[in-house]
Amino acid sequence: MLEFNALTLALEDYPHQRPLSLLLRKRQGVMVVGSNKRALHVLVSTLLGRRPMTQGKVLWRGEEFIGKAAAFFRCMVAYIPPVMAEKDTTVESVLDGLNRLHHHKGVATSQQERMQEWARIGLSPAIASQSVASLSLECWQLLLVAEARLKQKKIVVIEEVVSPRVTEQLQQLMKEEGCVVVATTMDEAMASVFDKYIMLDECLNN
Amino acid sequence: MTGFQFSFLGCLMGLMLFVASLIGLYMWGVRIWKHVLFAFLKMAGVLCLIAGLLKLASWADNLLVSLLIAGVLNGVAAMTVVRKSRIGQASFILPVFGGQLVSLVVLGLFFLCVVCGVSAPFKPQMFLPMMGILLGVMVTPNAKALAAYYDGVRHHAQRYHFLVGNGATHHEAVAYFHRQALQCAAAAWVQRMALTSFLSLPVVMCVLLLYGVPEIEAALWCLFLAGVMICLPICSVFLTLFLARKYVFDIYGQIKWEGESH
């Protein structure tokens, strides 16, 4: 159970925010819709403990979520950022980096498992050797959602969701693995994709 | 050990070697003779300064004075490293200075006392030249390693944030950048060894022989000095990166250079 308890973000442009409160149970997701890309990113960064919040708490099963050790995040959280613009970084090197983090937990993904999962969701094995900068946002998000499934993550935090294919995979993940999903988007049409949604602009411009 | 006996005539003859070369360059119309002259004057100036500092240290024969002079030399080296690595922030001089100084003193003393068996390592005639040699070999690998590390942090910031968001500790997330920095330091050492093996170390060995050091000891000294030359930049880079962490990452592990963009 993930709970936002009267959360306000450290954004100087928005001094009068309406506190965010939300409760997400297992198999539930929230779509945070906003027109300000930076504000959406600050929300995600706050959740991941990389920025301070001005007030409020984020709780996971009743305990403070932000400030938990890296080991907790490694076990429980899958963070899916927007596509990286690094031309000299390949998909394989990114996934190897993730595998190295998870090796001790015994859920480092084997190549075979990964290819099976990619085949299931319609991704070509050839993308492994491509540069991350050449991938489409949909493709990048699909392969990281696949990694989240393979590594048995319980909380998925994903930025800039625009593709129905991705939301379909997220919904499958919630249903089959009991995950909680926090997604952000600038597309208002995506608001009703999950059980709950937050219109961030309304909260910021209180 | 026999000292040199320089007379006024001897000095003039020595200077004539350089002046004759300069005249030859000028007469053959080689345009860079002015650059050669300025380079010589610059080198002479630096040598005079170093000789003055060493003379002061010998005269004082005091450990604190020697350490102070080593600190001054290290400060100049730190400024050179920051300039050459194009980090772009003068505040990095402090962590570079600290990282270099600690590794220099610890490894330098280890080399002198443990490896070479020197009983009085703090004698100015032993301590300061050793520090000078080690500083000289440390500057380029340090600069290249730091440039590689900070270029990596600037250009692969997204990779860093991705790993941290997925549960990497700070150390795990920057391991990639550390690897790049070490690779550069090692590559600079390999490049230097290619020159040093055939140029500098044989010269150093000949100078040692001139001063009556036995052949095997001279060869061993040069060999182990090469070992210190690779160890030193590695220790110095890691110490510097540890000390400089707060200049690059804030308390939340965010990269400061991106300002509010990430």
Chai-1 contact restraints between the chains, C-beta under 6 A:
chainA,res_idxA,chainB,res_idxB,connection_type,confidence,min_distance_angstrom,max_distance_angstrom,comment,restraint_id
A,L48,B,G165,contact,1.0,0.0,6.0,A-B,restraint_1
A,R50,B,Y252,contact,1.0,0.0,6.0,A-B,restraint_2
A,R50,B,Q254,contact,1.0,0.0,6.0,A-B,restraint_3
A,A70,B,G167,contact,1.0,0.0,6.0,A-B,restraint_4
A,A70,B,T169,contact,1.0,0.0,6.0,A-B,restraint_5
A,F73,B,G167,contact,1.0,0.0,6.0,A-B,restraint_6
A,R74,B,G167,contact,1.0,0.0,6.0,A-B,restraint_7
A,Y79,B,G165,contact,1.0,0.0,6.0,A-B,restraint_8
A,Y79,B,N166,contact,1.0,0.0,6.0,A-B,restraint_9
A,P81,B,F162,contact,1.0,0.0,6.0,A-B,restraint_10
A,M84,B,Q158,contact,1.0,0.0,6.0,A-B,restraint_11
A,E86,B,H156,contact,1.0,0.0,6.0,A-B,restraint_12
A,T89,B,R159,contact,1.0,0.0,6.0,A-B,restraint_13
A,G97,B,L163,contact,1.0,0.0,6.0,A-B,restraint_14
A,L101,B,G167,contact,1.0,0.0,6.0,A-B,restraint_15
A,L101,B,A168,contact,1.0,0.0,6.0,A-B,restraint_16
